[in-house]
Amino acid sequence: MKVIKRDGKAVDYNREKIEIAIEKANKEVQESERLSTKEIKEITKHIENLGKKRILVEDIQDIIEEQIMSMKKFELARKYMIYRYTRALVRRQNTTDESILGLIKNQNRNAQNENSNKNSSIIAKQRDYIAGEVSKDLSKRILLPEKITKAHEERNIYFHGMEYFIEPIFNCSLINIEDMLDNGTVINGLAIDSPDSFEVTCKILMEIIAQVSSSQFGMHTIDVSAFGKYVRKSHDKIKKEIKEELHSKLSENELEDLANQKVRKEVTSGIQMMEYQINTLITSNGRIPNVVLYLNLDENDKYVKENAIVIEEILKRRFKGVKSKTGKYITQDFPKLIYVLNESNSLNGGKYDYLTKLAIECTKLRQSPYYISSKIMSQNNSGRITAPMGLLNFPEEYKDENGNDKFTGRFNQGIVTLNLPQIAIIADGDENKFWSLLDERLEICKEALMCKHYSMLGTPSTISPIDWNYGAISRLGEDETIDKYLKNGYSTLSVGYVGINETTKLMIGETNQSKDGHDFSIKLLKYINDRIKEWKRETGLGFNLYQTQKRGICKKFVMYDRDEYGQITGITDKDYYTNSYYTPEGEEIDVFKKMEMESEYQKLTPGGAITYLELSKISDLEEVIRFAYNNIQYIGFKE
């Protein structure tokens, strides 16, 4: 039997610790009130006979109190409660020593596996991990209700970003880069004016990226359509300089060609500089900036020609990659790239099909970019098309004071993920029990997200000036709080989910590829969405349903459930639950059928969902992209 300690760690059951604790209380009472050695052993025997594979230390202590009371040793029970309370006070003084020392000695495996972009053995990154361990400790012991902490430790839910919970830090965002470039910003107390060239734009952009990345724990997105204006500025500036230098010795066409050549070089240099700076910079949270570039061409944009040049150069840089320390070109983790498919570039004879063909060559070599269909997004979102906040989390409908759609400057407060298979394991095929327990777990998710929301209320804007005062999110005054951006659906609070397939298989004996499995899983997602809509009506907050795809969370869930409920064939007998609604690995499915089927699940996951396709199973990538444009909102690729 494994005992789950208050910090979530599992240790071997040891009856001697129970006996020692009772004996200490025994010594505090008169002999007539004491338990005999035989009676103490009866208590340990009772605990062992429960047959549990995992048990919380608090549950053991509750059982001990109940057993002492049942033996009518009331004074002893009172002393044991005092002993237990005293030990709790000691724990409140410091419970982080072991985990922090483990980080320093490179022995804390939990921390090392938490974030693949942060090497916990490097000093600069260790400092952020140490702060995270302190935050998790304080959050579990003091800040979060015991109910939420227990649900997290028993893997009913997963509370994302607990390592940042003690501070009012949000998850991810879609920053208002156009406003920051057009109207200037302030960085470290210095005013930064609107740039007069693309080269300067890239330099300012890197300062903004560094600042924003340091003030949140998730990714942030930049829409590169804001860059075209500055390519035009560079072009006009260069053209004017050439004209003045050569005193109009060139024809207009020659002048234009020369200016275009020079501006192309400037764009190439600027994008190269930005890529290398992103991948060599370490922010204050101990990692490279987790930035996403959103590559969208709008033919109605007067700078569409210039934006096409920027997107082409970004794709060329991604195709080339960056050099590793051994001199080999490799695929960089950041920036992530999202390429938007529309009528002009969906490989149907459009003006910008050449960019999509370049993106496809990148995909073959680098498994990048991701692809969004503007057509399907528009259908799913009542005509609205938007970049995500980070890689995946999408802002939902919000109108500004003039009644216009508002997308930039939006952010996600936090995420809590629901362990769906565990509910189905406990329900054991009983649908009434399943829906009842699902309601209970959803309420826990709501309470946990409300804890995150309440923790941010009252936050002064000056806590992160780049976000709240100088344009990334807003331009609040220094005497204002951020509260209005936490309410009325401006920012989101997301319920993630994993294991639709395992849940369906447990409840009806089939996965979602069968008709009955499909119907059950769709019913399940609609049910969850209905509950979330009720929360939105009750609170006015931006709750939504979100796809959790982090394999680490899927692994934590299945490991706990295997220890607690045993090895269940096709469910807990693997390394991780299936991410969100994905088709389980090992189940063959045609790539086109997969997109068609999973598109329905994406629509029912309005907070953000992506379908991954395996490149090794694709013979004609152009055909897949054409099909994706007409059938599914969001896809990515993997080997």
N, C-alpha and C positions, 0 to 999 in steps of 0.2 A: 504494500500500500504506500502511495506517495502522499505526503502532506504538503499542501500548498500554503506557503508562508504569505505574510501580508504584502511582501514586495513582488508576489507572483511566482517566486521560484519554487520548484518542486524538490523536496528532500525525502529521504527514506523515513518511513514511520519508525519511531523509537519509543517503546513502551516505558523505558526507564525515565524518560523526561516527564511523562505523565505521573509516574509513581513519585518522583522527586518533588514535583510541584504539589501533589496532595500531601506528602509527608511534611513539607514546609508549613502548610496550613495546619496540619495535625498538631504540630508543636506549639501552635498559638492558642490551643483550646485545652480545656480540662480533659483528663483521661477518659471520662465517661462519654465525651463528645467526639472522641477520635474514632477513625476507622481502623479496623484491624488490617494486617498484611493481606489476609485472605480477601477481605472486602475490597481493598484497593485493586487486587488482582482481578476481582470480578468486574470492576469498572473497565479495566484495560481489555478484559476478555469480551465484554459487551461491545466495545468499540471495534475490536478486531472481527467479531462475528457479523458486523454489518455488511461485510463482504465488498466494501468499496475499493476501487482501484485508486481513486484520488479523493481527498477530503480536505476541506479548508481547516486551518488551525483554529479559526474562530468556532467552527462547528464542533470540533473536538472539545473545546472548552465549554461550549453550551451543554454538550452531552454529560460532561463531568459534573457540572452544576446540577443537572436534572437527576443524575444517579445519586449524588450525595443527598439531595432533598428527598428522593424516594426511600433512602435508608434512614430518614428522619434525623439526620445529623445537621440540624438547622444552623447551629452556631458555626460548625465547620464550613458549611456552605457559605455563610457570610464572610468568614475569614478567607476562603478561596476566592470569593468575588473581589475582596480587597486586594489580595495578592495579584489577581489578574489585572485589576485597575492600576496597581502600582507599576506592574510590568509595562502596561500600556503607556504610562507617563514616561517611563525610561525610554521606550521606543520613540516617543514623540521628540525626544531630545536629539536623536541622530540615528537614522536608519540607512544612510547612504554610504557609510565607510567602505563596506565590502565591494559595492558596485563601482565606486570611484577608484579604489585601489586596484580593482580588476582592470579598469580602463588603463591606468598608468602602467600596469604590468602586462598589458595586452592580453588579458585573460577573460575579459567580459564579452562573451560570444553574442549575447543578446544585442549589445550595442553595435558590435561589428557587423551583424546581419541586418541591422535596422535600415541602413541607407547605403546603397552600393556606391553612391557618389562621394562618400566621406570615409576616408581611411582613418580608423580610430587609433592607429599607431603613430600618427604624425602629431607633433605637439600642438600646432595651430588648430588642428581639428579636435584634438583631445579636449581642449578648453571648452568648446561648444558641447561636446558630449557630457563633460562634467556638469556644466550648467543644466543640461537636459536631465541628467540623473537626479539632480537636486529638485528640479521642477516636477518630475514624476513622483518623487517621494512626497513632496509637500502636497501635491495634487491629490494623491491617494489617501494620505493621512488626515489632511486638514481641509482642503478646499472643495473637493468633490464629496457629495453625499455618499455614505457607505454603500447605499443601494447601487449606485453607478459604479463605484470601484469594484464591488463584488461581481457585478455583471461583466465588467471588463476582465477581471481575473479568471472568472469561470468561462470566459470566451462566449458568453451569450451575445456580446457586442464587442466591437473594437473601437476605442476612443482615439481617433487620430490626433496627432500633435500634442499628446500629453506632456511631452518634453518641453513644450513652449507655453503650457497653460497658465503658468503663474504671471505671464505678461500678456498685455492685450495685443497679441500678434495674430493676424489673420492668415488664412491659408494661401489663396492664389488670387490673381487679379488680371484684368485687361486694362492696362494703364492708358491714360489719355495722352499718348505721345504727341499727337497733333497739336494739342493745346500747349504742351510744354515747349515744343519747338517753335511754334508760331508766336507765343506770348512770353517766352522766356521762363526761367525757373531760378531757384536759389539752391546752391549746394554748399554745405559747410559755411553758411553765412555770406557767401559771395554770389552776387547777381550774375546770372548767365543769360545774355541776350540771345535773341533769335539769330541763328547762324546765317551767314551770307554765302555759303558754299556747301557742297556735299561733303567735302573733306572735314570741315568743321562740324558738320552735323554728326558724322560718325564719332568724332572725339567727344562731343557733348553726350551723345547717346550712350557711350561707354560709362561715363560718369553717372548718368541716370540709372543705367542697368545695375551698376555696383551698389548704388544707394538703395534702390528698390529691393534688390535681392537680399540685402541685409536686414530688411524690415518686415519680411514675411517668411513663412516656412514652406510654402509651396512654390509653384512656378508662376511666372507672369508672362503675358503675351504682349507683343508689339506688332501693330499693323503697319507693314512697310509701305502701304499706300500713302502714308504721311511723308515719305521720302522724296517723292517725285518733284515736289515744289523746289527742293533744294538742288536736285540735279539740274532743273531748269535755271536756277540762279547761277550755278556754276557755268552752265553753257553760255548764258548771256554775258557773264563776267569775262569768260575766256574769249568769247567772240569780240567783245569790245576791246580787250587788251591786244588781240591780234590785229584788229583794224587800226588801232592807234599806232602800234609798232610798225606795221607795214604800210601805213598811209594809203590804204585802199588800193594797194597794188594787185590784190586778188579780186576775182569776180565774186559775186554773191554766193554762187554755188561752191566755189573753191573755199571761200571763207567758212561757209556752213560745214563743209566736209572736214576741214581742219579743226574747227571747234568741236565737232562731234567726236573726232578721234581723241582729242585731248580730254574731253569730258568722260569718254569711255575709260581712259586710263585712270582718271580720278576715281571713278566708281569702282573699278577693279582694285585699286589701292585701298580705298576706304573699306570695302567689304572684307578684303584680306586682313587689314588691320583689326577690324572688329572681331572676326572669327578667332584670330590668335589671342587677342586680349581677353575675350570671353573664356577661352580655354586655359589661360594662364593666370587669371585673376582668382584669388581666394577672398570671399566675402567674410563679413564678421560672423556668419553662422557656419564657417568652416568648410565651405565647398565652393565650387565654381558657380557662377550665376546660372540659376535654372530658368533660362529665358527661352521663349518660343517666338519664332518669327512667322507671322501670318501673311501668306503670299496670295493676295487677291487682286485681280485686275477688274476694274469697273470701267466699261467702255464709255460711260457717261462722265467719268472723271477727266477734267481737262489736262491732267498730268499722266494720263494712261500710257503714253509713249515712253515717258521717263520711268514710270514704275515698271514697265516691261523690261527696261534695261537693268534696273536694280534686281528684279527677280531672276533674270537670266544669269547675272553675275553670282548671285547667292547660290543658284543651282550648280553653276560651274565649280564654285568653291567646294560645295558639298561633294560633287563627283570626284574632285581631286583628293579631298581629305586633308588631314594634317599629319605632319611627321611625328613619329614616336621617337623616343630617346635613342633608338637603334637606327633611325633614319628611314624607317619604313612608313609609307603612307597608310594611315588607319582612319576609321570612321570616328569622328568626335561625338561625344554624348550631347553636347549643346553647342549652338542653339538647336532646339527641335524645330523642324520645319513643317508647316501645314500649307498645302497647296490647294487652292479652291478651283474646282471645275465649274465652268459656266458655258454658255452657248458659244463663246468665242474661242474656247480652248479644249472642248470635250471630244476632239478627234473626229469631228464631222465636217471638216473643211473650213474651220474657223480661222480667223486672222492670227490667233496666238497658239495654234496647235503645235508650233515648233517648240514652245516652252513646255508643253505637256510631254512632248517626246523627249526633251532634255530631262524632265523630272523622272520619266520612266527609266532612262539610263542610270540616273542616280539611284533609283529604287533597286535596280538589278544588282548594283555594286554595293550600295550603302544601306539598303532597307529604309530609305528615307527619300522623299518626305511622306507625311500622312496626307490623305486626300479627303476633302469635303465636297459633297455635291450640293451646289447652291440650289439646284432644282428640287432635290428631295428635302433639304432643309427648309426651303420656302413652303413646301407642301405641309411639312410637319409643324411649322411655326407661324401659320397664318400670314405667310408672305415675308416674314422677318428672316434676315440672314445676318449672322454675327460670328465673330471670332470667339473661341472659348477663352475662359479665364484660366490661363495656364494651358496645358495640353488637352484637357478633357472637360473641365467644369464650365457649363454654359450658363450665361446670364439669361433669365427668363424675361418676359415682357415687363417693361417699365417705361412710363411716359414722364418726360420732364415737365417743368412748369408751363411750357408752351404746347404741351400735348404731343410732342415728338418722341419717337422711340429713342431711348438712351441706352447705349451699350458700353461705351468706353468709360473708364473710371469706376467700373463695377468690380466687386470682389466677393469671395466666398469666406464666410466666417469660420466654418469648420465642417468636419465630416464625422459621422459615426456609422460604422458598418455592422450590419445584422448578419448573424450566423444562421442562415435558413436551414441547412441540413440538421443542425442540432435540435431544432424545433421538431422536425420530422422524425428524428430518432426517438425523442421522448414520446411523441404522439403515437408511434408504433402502429400506424395505419388508421388510427381513429381520427376522422376528419373533424369532428366536433372539438376534440381536444386540440387538434392542430390549429384551427382558427382561433380558439380561445387563447392558447399560449402565444400565438402570433400577435394578437392584440396586446397582451401583457408586454411582450418584448418590444413592440413598436412604441408603447408608452415610455419604456425605459430609454429608447432612442430619442424620443421627443424631450424627455427630461434632461438627458445628457447634452443635447444640442441647446436647450434653454440655459443650461449651466454655462456653456460657451458664450452664448449671447449676453447673459447677465454679467459675465466677467469682463465684457468689453464696454458695457454701458458706463457713461461718465468719464470715459477716457479723454484727456485733453488732447487737442489736435497737435500740440507741440511735441508729443511723444515720438512722432515720426514726421518731421516737417516736409520731407520730399513727397510723402503720400498725401497728407491732409492739408498742408498750407501752400504747397508749391506745385500742384497740378497733377501728380500721378493719379490720385483719386479725386481730389477736390482742391478748392482754394479757400478753405475756412480761415477765419481770423484766429489770431493766437489766443484769444480769450474764449474760444468756442470748444465744445466737445464734439466728438464724432457721432453722437447719438442718432442724428437724423439719417445717417447713412447705414445704420443698423436696422432700421425699421421700414415698414411699408413696401417690402419686397425689393428694396434697392440692392441689398446684398443677399446672398443665399446661405442656407443651412441645409446640408445634404445628408440624406440617409442612403448609405451604400448597401449593396447586397452581394452575396456570393452563393454559389452552389445551387442554382435553379435546377440543374439536371439531377443532382443527387437528391434534392428535396422531392422532385417529381417521381424519381425512381422509388424512393422510400414510401411515398404515399399511394402510388397507383401501380407500381411495378414496372413502369416504362419511362424512358427518357423523353425529352421534348421533341424528338424526331418522329415519334408516333402521333397519330391524330389525338388519342386520349391524353398523351403526355403534353402535346402542344396546348390542348384546351385547358388542362389544369394549370400549366405554367403561365399562360396568358391570364387566366382567372386570378392567379396569385398576384401578378404584377398590377393588374387593375385594382385589386383589393387594397394593396399597399398604397397605390396612388390615391385612391379614394380617401384613405385615412390621412394622408399627407395634405390633401386639399382641405380636409376638415380643420387640420392644424392651422393652415394658412388663413382660413376664415376666422378662426377663434383668436388668433394672435396678430394677424396682419403682417407676419414675418414671411420671408422668402424660402420656406421649406420646399425641397424637391427630392426626387428620387434619382440616384446617381449610381453608375456602374463602378464597383470596386474591382480593379484589375490587378492590384498589387499581390504578387504571388506569396510574399512573405506573410501577409495576413491570412491567405488561404491555407498556408502551411501551419500557422499557429492554431487555427481553428481545428484542422484535422488531427493534429498531434494531441490536442487536449481531448477531443471527442474519442479518439482511439483509446487513450488511457482511461477515460471515464466510462465509456460504454462498450469497449471491446472492439475487436476487429470485425467489421461488417463488410462482406464481399461487395466490391464495387463502390463502396462508400468511404470507409476509413482505412482501407487496406492499401492506400497510396500516399504519396508525399504531400499532396495538397488537394483541396476541393477545387472543382472547376470554377474558373473566374466567372463571376456574374452569370450571364446567360449562354456562355460559350458552349459549342459542341465539344463533348469530352474528347480528349486526345485518345487516339486508337480507334475511334469510330469514323470510318471513312465516309466522307460526304463531298459531293461535287462542289467546287468552289462557287459556281453560280447559284446552286441551290442554297449553299450556306449564306451567301449575301442576301438572297431573297427571303430566306427564313429569318435570319437575324435582324433584318431591317425592321420587322414588326416589333421586336424586343427593344430596338433602339428608340422607336417612336414612343414606347411605354416607359422610357427612361429619360425624361426631359431634362434632367440635371446633367446629362452627358453620358454618352456610350460610344464605344468604338469596336469595330470587328477587325480581328487580325486574320490575314490570309498567309498561307505558307507558300513562299516563292518556289520551292521545289516541286509543288504540285500544279504550277501554272506554266503552260506552254506558250501562251500568247498574252503578254501583259497588256498590250494595247486593247485587246478585246475585253479584258477584265475591267480596264478603266472606263471604256465606253459603257459597259454594262452597269458599273458602279454609279456612273453619273445619272442613270435613269432608274436606279433601283434601291440605293442605300445611301444614307446620309454621310457616314464617316467610316473610312477604312485605313488600316495600316498593314505593314508587311513584316514578316519575320522569316528567318531561314527554315 
